[in-house]
Amino acid sequence: MSEVENDGERLVAALTTAGFTVVGQRTGLYARLAWPGRDGRDGTLVVPVGVEYADYRESLAEVMGELEYAARRGEAARKALNLFDGEAS
């Protein structure tokens, strides 16, 4: 298996370690993960895990972009809560 093929699988492993839950999958093709604390009814991440997945690279890049966006939102939310609580940022 090449490094490219492992990227999706490595991302799924990282996500599940971080608290995401696999709520569906097609073995060797993709995994569908719910955000931590969610059941998947309000949105999931579909992570390609095999190069046979249509537009594998583009789909993986989209998932990474969505995670980066979520991280920025989380940082902004944390800063707002800290400011609200009177803590220095």
VOMI-614575 format. One record per atom (N, C-alpha, C): x, y, z. Coordinates in steps of 0.1 Angstrom, whole numbers, padded with zeros to 4 digits, always signed. Each point is the difference from the previous one (the first is absolute). Layout:
XYZ;...
END
This chain:
+0009-0012+0000;-0009+0012+0000;+0009+0012+0000;-0003+0010-0008;+0009+0012-0001;-0004+0010+0011;+0009+0010+0001;-0002+0010+0010;-0013+0007-0002;-0003+0003-0013;-0013+0007-0003;-0012-0008+0005;+0000-0013-0002;-0011-0009+0004;-0001+0000+0016;+0011+0002+0007;+0000+0000+0014;-0005+0013+0006;+0000+0011-0007;-0004+0012+0005;-0015+0000+0006;-0009-0006-0008;-0014+0000+0005;-0001-0009+0012;+0007-0011+0000;-0001-0009+0012;+0007+0006+0012;+0011+0007-0002;+0007+0007+0011;-0009+0011+0006;-0008+0007-0009;-0009+0010+0004;-0011-0006+0008;-0006-0011-0004;-0010-0006+0007;+0005-0004+0014;+0012-0006+0001;+0006-0004+0013;+0001+0012+0009;+0005+0012-0006;+0002+0012+0008;-0014+0005+0005;-0010+0000-0009;-0013+0005+0004;-0006-0008+0011;+0001-0014-0001;-0007-0008+0010;+0008+0001+0013;+0013+0002+0000;+0007+0003+0012;-0004+0013+0007;-0004+0010-0009;-0004+0013+0005;-0014+0000+0004;-0008-0011-0001;-0013+0000+0005;-0011-0001-0011;+0004+0000-0012;-0010-0002-0011;-0004-0015+0000;-0013-0003-0005;-0005-0013+0000;-0003-0004-0014;+0005-0012-0004;-0004-0005-0013;-0015-0005+0000;-0008+0007-0008;-0014-0003-0001;-0004-0007-0013;+0009-0003-0008;-0002-0007-0013;+0013-0001-0007;+0000-0010-0009;+0012-0002-0008;-0003-0009-0012;+0009+0001-0009;+0000-0010-0011;+0015-0004+0000;+0003-0012+0005;+0013-0005+0002;+0009+0002-0012;+0011+0006+0002;+0010+0003-0011;-0003+0011-0009;-0012+0007+0003;-0004+0012-0008;-0001+0012+0008;-0008+0000+0010;-0002+0012+0008;-0005-0003+0014;+0001+0009+0009;-0005-0001+0014;-0008+0013+0003;-0012-0001+0006;-0008+0011+0003;+0001+0002+0015;+0004+0012+0005;+0002+0002+0014;-0008+0012+0005;-0006-0003+0012;-0008+0011+0007;+0010+0008+0009;-0003+0013+0001;+0008+0009+0008;-0001-0005+0015;+0010+0003+0008;-0001-0004+0014;-0012+0005+0007;-0007-0009+0008;-0012+0003+0007;-0012+0001-0009;+0001-0004-0012;-0012+0001-0010;-0002-0014-0005;-0013-0002-0005;-0003-0013-0005;+0000-0001-0015;+0004+0011-0007;+0001+0000-0014;-0012+0005-0008;-0011+0002+0007;-0012+0005-0007;+0001+0014-0004;+0009+0008+0007;+0002+0014-0004;+0013+0002-0007;+0005-0010-0007;+0012+0002-0008;+0011-0009+0003;+0007-0005-0010;+0010-0009+0001;+0012+0004-0009;+0011-0007+0003;+0012+0001-0009;+0000-0013-0008;+0002+0001-0013;+0002-0012-0008;+0015+0000-0004;+0007-0009+0005;+0015-0001-0002;+0003-0011-0010;+0005+0003-0012;+0004-0011-0009;+0012-0008+0006;-0001-0013-0001;+0011-0008+0005;+0006-0009-0011;-0004+0001-0012;+0005-0007-0011;+0001+0008-0012;+0010-0002-0008;+0002+0009-0012;-0011-0003-0011;-0008-0011+0002;-0011-0003-0009;-0011+0010+0002;+0000+0007+0012;-0011+0010+0003;+0001+0011-0011;-0011+0003-0006;+0000+0011-0010;+0006+0013+0006;+0009+0006-0008;+0007+0012+0004;+0006-0001+0014;+0008-0011+0002;+0006-0003+0013;+0007+0012+0005;+0010+0005-0007;+0008+0011+0005;-0008+0013+0003;-0009+0003-0009;-0008+0012+0002;-0009-0002+0012;-0006-0012+0002;-0009-0002+0011;+0007+0000+0013;+0012-0005+0000;+0009+0000+0012;+0003+0015+0004;+0004+0008-0010;+0003+0014+0002;-0012+0007+0005;-0012-0003-0005;-0012+0007+0005;-0003-0004+0015;+0003-0012+0004;-0002-0004+0014;+0010+0008+0009;+0013+0000-0005;+0010+0008+0007;-0004+0014+0002;-0005+0006-0011;-0005+0014+0001;-0011+0002+0009;-0009-0009+0001;-0011+0001+0009;+0005-0001+0015;+0009-0009+0002;+0006-0001+0014;+0008+0013+0003;+0007+0005-0009;+0008+0013+0003;-0010+0011+0003;-0011+0001-0007;-0010+0010+0002;-0006-0002+0014;-0003-0012+0004;-0006-0003+0013;+0010+0004+0011;+0012-0003-0002;+0011+0004+0010;+0000+0015+0002;-0001+0007-0011;+0000+0015+0001;-0012+0005+0007;-0011-0006-0002;-0013+0003+0007;+0001-0003+0014;+0006-0011+0004;+0002-0004+0013;+0009+0009+0008;+0011+0005-0007;+0009+0009+0006;-0007+0013+0003;-0008+0005-0009;-0007+0013+0001;-0010-0002+0012;-0007-0011+0000;-0010-0002+0011;+0007-0001+0014;+0012-0006+0001;+0007-0001+0012;+0005+0014+0004;+0004+0008-0009;+0005+0014+0003;-0012+0008+0005;-0012-0001-0006;-0011+0007+0004;-0004-0004+0014;+0000-0013+0003;-0004-0005+0014;+0010+0005+0010;+0013+0000-0004;+0010+0005+0010;-0001+0015+0002;-0003+0008-0010;-0003+0014+0001;-0012+0002+0009;-0010-0007-0002;-0013+0001+0007;+0003-0003+0015;+0008-0010+0003;+0004-0003+0014;+0010+0009+0006;+0005+0009-0008;+0010+0010+0005;+0014-0005+0000;+0003-0011-0007;+0013-0006-0001;+0008+0006-0011;+0013+0001+0001;+0008+0005-0010;+0001-0010-0011;+0001+0005-0013;+0001-0009-0011;+0013-0006-0003;
END
